[in-house]
């Protein structure tokens, strides 16, 4: 692991996004609340939040970071579901991996919830969209 003990504690935030491409039937089921396994969006949201806290167990060499806030939003769109996660800390290292993990695990949970209805569900475009704080400063994909 990289030694971060000499770094200053600063407020840091990172956002990540991704998409799960789904069939029109699944999009209709999500919008009407008729997914056979239950509330797929709620399950995916909780899975993403839970995953943030487990990031150092999942990603080799990731530092345990004190997570102070997590927001995971899932929005049903015509092509599927857009996922955005924002994670905040006051610590010595960044929180990008936690934001990415939230999106990836939310997407995996959503696929699990709908796989019986849509075997072609596909996770795409998982990426960091913004970060702030720390020595390297702010960054945004836009």
Residue pairs with C-beta under 8 A, 6 or more apart in sequence:
1 61
1 63
2 61
2 63
2 93
4 63
4 92
4 93
5 92
7 92
7 93
7 134
7 135
8 92
9 90
9 91
9 92
10 90
10 91
10 92
10 133
10 134
11 88
11 89
11 90
11 132
11 133
12 88
12 89
12 90
12 91
12 93
12 94
12 95
12 131
12 132
12 133
12 134
13 86
13 87
13 88
13 89
13 95
13 130
13 131
13 132
13 133
14 86
14 87
14 94
14 95
14 96
14 98
14 99
14 128
14 130
14 131
14 132
15 84
15 85
15 86
15 87
15 99
15 128
15 129
15 130
15 131
16 84
16 85
16 96
16 99
16 100
16 102
16 103
16 126
16 127
16 128
16 129
17 82
17 83
17 84
17 85
17 103
17 125
17 126
17 127
17 129
18 82
18 83
18 103
18 104
18 106
18 107
18 123
18 124
18 125
18 126
18 127
19 77
19 79
19 80
19 81
19 82
19 83
19 107
19 123
19 124
19 125
20 80
20 81
20 83
20 107
20 110
20 111
20 121
20 122
20 123
20 124
21 79
21 80
21 120
21 121
21 122
21 123
21 124
22 30
22 79
22 80
22 81
22 114
22 118
22 121
23 117
23 118
23 120
23 121
24 78
25 117
25 118
26 35
26 80
26 114
26 117
26 118
26 121
27 76
27 77
27 78
27 79
27 80
28 34
29 35
29 114
29 117
30 40
30 41
30 76
30 81
30 114
31 76
33 39
35 113
35 114
35 117
36 116
36 117
37 43
37 113
37 114
37 116
38 113
40 110
40 113
40 114
41 74
41 76
41 81
41 110
43 109
43 110
43 113
44 72
44 74
44 81
44 83
44 106
44 107
44 109
44 110
44 113
45 72
45 73
45 74
45 106
46 109
47 105
47 106
47 108
47 109
48 70
48 72
48 83
48 85
48 102
48 103
48 105
48 106
48 109
49 70
49 72
49 102
50 105
51 58
51 101
51 102
51 104
51 105
51 106
52 67
52 70
52 85
52 87
52 98
52 99
52 101
52 102
53 67
54 101
55 62
55 65
55 97
55 98
55 101
56 62
56 63
56 64
56 65
58 101
59 97
59 101
62 97
63 92
63 93
65 89
65 91
65 93
65 95
65 98
66 89
66 90
66 91
67 87
67 88
67 89
67 95
67 98
68 88
68 89
68 90
69 86
69 87
69 88
70 85
70 86
70 87
70 88
70 98
70 102
71 85
71 86
72 83
72 84
72 85
72 102
72 103
72 106
73 83
73 84
73 85
74 81
74 82
74 83
74 106
74 110
75 81
75 82
75 84
80 121
81 110
83 103
83 106
83 107
83 110
84 103
84 129
85 99
85 102
85 103
85 106
86 99
87 95
87 98
87 99
87 102
88 95
89 95
89 98
93 134
94 131
94 133
94 134
95 131
96 128
96 131
99 128
100 126
100 127
100 128
103 126
104 123
104 126
107 123
107 126
108 123
110 121
111 121
111 123
114 121
115 121
127 141
128 141
129 140
129 141
129 142
130 138
130 139
130 140
130 141
131 138
131 139
131 140
132 138
132 139
